[in-house]
Amino acid sequence: MSRFRPIDRQTDFQLPPSVQDWLPESHLARYVVDVVESLDLSELERAYAGRGSDAYHPAMLLSLLIYGYATGIHSSRKTERATYDSLAFRFIACDQHPDHDTLATFRRRFGEQFSKAFVQVLQVARENQLSRFGTVSLDGTRIRANASRHRALSYGHASKIEAQLKAEVQELLDLAESADQGALPDNLDLPGEIARREDRLAAIAAAKAKIEARAQERFEREQAEHEQKLADRQARHQASGKKPRGKGPRPPESGPRDKDQVNLTDEDSRIMKVAGGGFDQCYNAQALVDAESMLIMTPHVTQAVNDKQQVEPILEQVAALPEGLSQPERLLADTGYFSKGNVDRCRQSGIEPLIAVGRDAHHPGWRTRVEEPEPIALPATPLEQMKHALKTQAGRAIYSLRKQTVEPVFGIMKSVMGMRQFLMRGLDNVRNEWTLACLAWNLKRMAQLRLR
């Protein structure tokens, strides 16, 4: 007598199979479909002209992309293949198979609409009481661009190549003028060689122009910061009547530097230091994460290596959110975001900032953990109030939530969801893709929270 279950691939189903029977009720794919189909996607639907053959419904395409990013499948070709190989993808696609070009076009064409879907999902989380969005943590992570750092061209190297190519063009022109007087090397195509070098010279000139434009923007920004520092220094001098100590701030230098670079594949990306050492072509992806639910409240992508300038754009995005989402109580951030201006901006927005002023000692004494500081002298500036709050037991307890809030989100997105490199190129496209990845994270997280 056989102890094994029979292997039978020949018997037909007695009734046509139903897609509802393919997945358990608690499956993530079901939750993604339920939430996405409850969103207002009328703007996406109106974008289709109705000409030609019937299009795939945008709710189905968006669900495929979200579930793909949530499970580590970002490529449109892999997503198309998964509609054949994976029951979850077949369930979402209703046993249809949109090709990779359709998926890629949808992601590129409607990327700006992802932010509106993102906000609607936050409202769903709020209505289902999955989060109150009271205490939020801000942090950033480097994600590789779809470009190699070896395709970066520095201003100094571009100038050297430019001089070399100009000399070679002149040499070839001289050789062409004297071609009738002497024999040319075999297989030498003078017009072709000159044309190739002139094309490269045009490309280098365009790259240098972009670097020079960036250098001018940097100079204007640094000049404004320099003037502000001078004004603050003068204000302190007038308030105290004493000359400020130390040398005054050094004025910025105009013009491009030899190490200023532009990437020839994705000019919006930048060379950034990455974890583990070394440098790579990256974007700086930011996320404002709710400390209670670990849902991402606001996604943002910048080209800046420094995080200090990212508080203001994040606060602007928060203020633009619908009522009920636009007023978190407090914001936690590490020392990379610290500045007096950022503290003042948080206070002006009605948010209590808890931004680390410096790095804590690795082995603080026991008194630091149990003693309360002396009461703060009044009146106190917002910066003084924040520094005092970070020394209190309650303030330290709240600030300790930062590490267990935003950093695990980045770790899971990179290690589990495979969000280590962008597929899109250009800052706007990358921002849309990061919003899509954060939308996938939120739905993945909400699917777990609802089971508690």
C-alpha positions, 0 to 999 in steps of 0.5 A: 500500500502506498503511503504517498499522496498521488501525483495527478496533473491530468485530471481536469477541474470539475468547475472553473477555478476562482481567483478567490480560492488562490490565496488565504484571507490574510494574504498581503496581496488581498490587502493591497488590492482592497486598499488600492481599489478603495482609493479615489483614482478618478484622475488616473482613469480620466488620463486614458483617452479611450482610443484603441483597445481597452486598457488595463485598469490603473487600480490593477497596475498600481496594485501590481507595482505596490505588491512588487515593491513590497516583495522585492520585485521592482523590475517591470520584466520580472513583474510581468513574469510573476503574473505567470509564475506567482499566484499572488501576482496572478490574483492581483492581475485577475489572471491577465498578463500586462507586458513589461512595457505597459508596466514601465510606461504606467510607472513613468507616466503617472509617477506624480500621482503616486503621492496622492495615493500615498496621502490617501493611504495615510488617511486610511491608516488614520481612519482605521486607528492604526496610528495617531501620527503624534511623535515622528522621527526624521532620518535619511539613507543613501540609495544608489542611483541607476548610474556608475560612479565611473561615468562621473566627469570632474571639472579638472579632468574635463578641462584636461581632456578638452585641451587634449582633444582640441590639440588632436583636432588641430593636428588632424586638420593640419594633416588634412591640409598637407595630405596632398604633399605626403602619404597618410597612414593606412585606414585613417578616416580624417573626417570621421576622426575629426567628427568624433572628437568634435562630438566629444568636445561638445559633450564636454562643453555641455558637462562643464556648463552644468558644473559651472551652473551648479557652482554658481548656485552653490556660491549664491547659497553659501554667500547668503549663509555667509551674510547671515553669519555676519549679521548674527555676529554683528547682532551678538556684538551689539547685544553684549557690547563685546567683540566676538571671539575668534576670526570672522567667517571666511567668505565663499569662493566663486566658480567651479572647483576641480573636483566638482563632478557631473555624472554622464548617465544620471546628471542629477545623482551625486557622489556620496559616502556610503555605509561600509566605507567608500563612495558611490553614485547616490541619492539621499532618500529621506523619510518622516516615520511615525514612532507609534506605527512605523508608518512613513508619513512623508517621503522625500529625496534630495541631492544634498549630502548634508541632512541639515537643509532637509527639515524645512522641505519636510515641514512644508510637506507635512503642512500640505497634508490633510487635516489630521495628518498635518500637525505631529506633536514632536519631531525626533532627529539625530545631530545631522539635522541640528541647527538653530534655524531648524529648531526655530522652524519646528517651533514656528510650525507648532512642533516640539523638536528633539534634535540631538545637539551632539553625539552622546558618550558611549559609556555615560555615568550612572548619574546621567541616567537617573538625575534630573537637570536643574530647572531652566532659567526663564525666559529661554529661547527655543534652542535652550528649551530643547537642550534642557528637554534632551537632558530630562528623563522624559526627553531622553526616553522620547528621543530613544524612540528614534533609533527603533523607529526610522532606522528599522524601516530603512533596514527592512526596505533595503534588506527585505524589500530590496530597495538598494538602488533606484531604477529610474533616472533623474531627480523627479523620477527618483522622487516618484519611485521613492514615494512608490517604495514608501507606499509599498512599505506603508501597505505592508506595515498596515497589513501587519498592524490590522492583525494585532 
